[in-house]
Amino acid sequence: MAERSAVNRNVVGSSPTPGAVSSPAEPATPGHGWTLADLRRWTDNGATWRVVPRVPSTPLIELCTCYGEAVDLVEPATDLIEALERREIAPE
């Protein structure tokens, strides 16, 4: 099986090929970032995630397959940022 290169990975607001969907799992409220519920749905289906720090703005969430392969970067909504700060949820 061929590995996906960083060039083929989806990045917030972009798409690797014309007409392709920009995210494998769109947030429940498009344009408002990923909520805590969105991230829980992602992990309930066996996938993983990790925080990608950005300075000085908010972090990004890197969505990964159950094998740890990065597939997308998403912006967190306010409730998800707050849950991360309170350590209610943490990457596995």
C-alpha positions in Angstrom: 0.0 0.0 0.0 1.4 3.4 -0.9 1.9 6.0 1.8 0.2 9.4 1.4 2.7 12.2 1.2 2.3 15.5 3.0 1.4 17.1 -0.4 -1.7 14.9 -0.6 -2.9 15.6 2.9 -5.8 18.0 3.2 -5.1 21.3 5.0 -7.8 23.6 6.4 -9.5 25.4 3.5 -7.6 23.6 0.7 -8.1 20.5 -1.3 -5.4 18.3 -3.0 -7.4 17.8 -6.2 -10.0 20.0 -7.9 -13.6 19.2 -6.8 -12.4 17.1 -3.8 -13.9 17.5 -0.4 -11.6 19.5 1.9 -12.2 17.4 5.0 -12.9 13.7 5.5 -15.3 14.5 8.3 -16.9 17.9 8.2 -17.9 19.6 11.5 -21.5 19.7 12.4 -21.6 23.5 12.0 -19.5 24.3 8.9 -17.4 27.4 9.2 -17.4 27.4 13.0 -14.5 25.0 13.7 -14.6 21.5 15.2 -16.6 21.2 18.4 -16.0 18.8 21.3 -18.9 16.6 20.0 -17.3 16.5 16.5 -14.0 15.3 17.9 -15.7 12.7 20.1 -17.6 11.3 17.1 -14.2 11.1 15.3 -12.7 9.1 18.2 -15.8 7.0 18.7 -15.2 5.6 15.2 -11.7 4.5 16.1 -9.7 7.4 14.8 -7.1 9.4 16.7 -6.0 13.0 16.8 -3.2 15.3 18.1 -2.8 19.0 18.8 -0.6 21.0 16.5 0.5 24.2 18.3 0.5 27.5 16.4 1.8 30.7 17.8 0.3 33.2 18.5 -3.1 31.9 17.4 -5.1 28.9 18.4 -3.8 25.4 17.8 -4.9 23.1 15.0 -6.2 19.6 15.5 -4.6 17.0 13.3 -7.1 14.2 12.6 -5.5 10.8 12.2 -6.5 7.3 11.2 -6.6 4.6 13.8 -3.1 3.8 12.7 -1.9 7.3 13.4 -1.6 8.5 9.8 -2.5 12.2 9.5 -5.4 12.9 7.2 -6.6 16.4 7.9 -6.0 19.6 9.9 -9.0 21.3 11.4 -9.6 24.4 13.5 -11.1 23.9 16.9 -14.3 25.7 18.0 -14.3 27.6 21.3 -15.8 24.7 23.3 -13.1 22.3 22.1 -10.3 24.8 22.9 -11.8 25.2 26.4 -12.1 21.4 26.9 -8.4 21.1 25.9 -7.4 23.9 28.3 -9.4 22.2 31.1 -7.8 18.8 30.1 -11.3 17.3 29.7 -10.1 15.6 26.6 -6.6 14.6 25.5 -5.0 12.9 22.5 -4.4 9.2 22.9 
